[in-house]
């Protein structure tokens, strides 16, 4: 029974992670745009919808699946300044490389 629960949990998690991208892509063909982001755990938002962490969209993992047309990618992290990138995906895209800048320390 434990194995069955583990399988169900994995299927649920895989489906839950794919849901935001499905809402954005709407089942249309996509192009995988690889991300190389520092910090690698930065949040990735596409057109205002959170889709995962940057390390989930490396070239080895197939990149960030985007449909044709323009998209706004926003990278967020608590300790770094946010970055916004506008992109129109093309076939065989080059990786998007971003090194986020640390947030300035607050003066006391």
C-alpha positions as CSV (number, residue, x, y, z in Angstrom):
1,X,0.0,0.0,0.0
2,X,2.9,2.4,0.8
3,X,4.3,2.0,-2.7
4,X,0.9,2.8,-4.2
5,X,0.7,6.0,-2.2
6,X,4.2,7.0,-3.3
7,X,3.3,6.5,-6.9
8,X,0.0,8.5,-6.5
9,X,1.9,11.3,-4.8
10,X,4.6,11.5,-7.5
11,X,1.9,11.6,-10.2
12,X,0.0,14.4,-8.3
13,X,3.2,16.4,-7.9
14,X,4.2,16.0,-11.6
15,X,0.7,17.1,-12.7
16,X,0.6,20.1,-10.2
17,X,4.0,21.3,-11.5
18,X,2.8,21.1,-15.2
19,X,-0.5,23.0,-14.6
20,X,0.8,26.6,-14.6
21,X,2.7,25.9,-17.9
22,X,-0.4,24.3,-19.4
23,X,-2.4,27.4,-18.6
24,X,0.2,29.5,-20.4
25,X,0.8,27.2,-23.3
26,X,-2.8,26.1,-23.8
27,X,-1.6,22.8,-25.4
28,X,0.1,24.7,-28.3
29,X,3.5,23.6,-29.6
30,X,6.4,24.9,-27.6
31,X,10.1,25.8,-27.9
32,X,12.3,24.9,-24.9
33,X,14.3,28.0,-23.9
34,X,17.2,27.0,-21.6
35,X,17.8,29.2,-18.5
36,X,21.1,29.7,-16.8
37,X,20.3,31.8,-13.8
38,X,22.3,32.8,-10.7
39,X,20.9,32.1,-8.1
40,X,19.6,28.9,-9.6
41,X,16.6,28.7,-7.2
42,X,15.1,32.0,-8.4
43,X,11.4,31.9,-9.0
44,X,10.4,32.0,-12.7
45,X,7.2,33.8,-13.7
46,X,6.0,33.7,-17.3
47,X,3.4,36.4,-18.3
48,X,2.7,36.9,-14.5
49,X,2.2,33.2,-13.7
50,X,4.7,31.3,-11.4
51,X,5.9,28.2,-13.3
52,X,8.8,27.0,-11.2
53,X,12.4,27.6,-10.2
54,X,15.2,28.5,-12.7
55,X,17.1,25.2,-12.1
56,X,14.1,23.3,-13.4
57,X,14.5,24.9,-16.9
58,X,18.2,24.1,-17.8
59,X,19.2,22.8,-21.2
60,X,19.6,19.3,-19.7
61,X,16.0,19.4,-18.5
62,X,14.6,20.7,-21.9
63,X,14.4,24.4,-21.1
64,X,11.4,26.6,-20.4
65,X,8.6,25.6,-22.8
66,X,7.2,28.7,-24.5
67,X,4.7,29.0,-27.3
68,X,5.2,31.3,-30.3
69,X,4.7,35.0,-29.7
70,X,6.0,37.4,-27.1
71,X,6.4,36.5,-23.4
72,X,7.6,38.3,-20.3
73,X,9.8,36.3,-18.1
74,X,10.4,37.6,-14.5
75,X,13.0,36.2,-12.2
76,X,12.5,36.8,-8.5
77,X,14.5,36.0,-5.4
78,X,14.3,37.4,-1.8
79,X,18.0,38.3,-1.6
80,X,18.4,39.5,-5.2
81,X,16.9,42.3,-7.4
82,X,14.2,41.0,-9.7
83,X,15.0,40.8,-13.5
84,X,12.5,41.1,-16.3
85,X,13.1,39.7,-19.8
86,X,10.9,40.1,-22.9
87,X,11.3,37.2,-25.4
88,X,9.9,36.0,-28.6
89,X,10.9,32.3,-28.8
90,X,12.6,31.0,-31.9
91,X,13.6,27.5,-33.0
92,X,16.9,26.3,-31.5
93,X,17.1,29.2,-29.0
94,X,20.3,30.2,-27.2
95,X,20.2,30.0,-23.4
96,X,19.1,33.0,-21.5
97,X,21.9,33.8,-19.0
98,X,21.1,36.0,-16.1
99,X,23.3,36.8,-13.0
100,X,20.9,38.6,-10.6
101,X,22.4,41.4,-8.5
102,X,22.2,41.2,-4.7
103,X,19.7,43.5,-3.0
104,X,21.4,46.5,-1.4
105,X,21.8,46.2,2.4
106,X,19.5,48.4,4.4
107,X,21.3,51.1,6.3
108,X,20.6,51.3,10.0
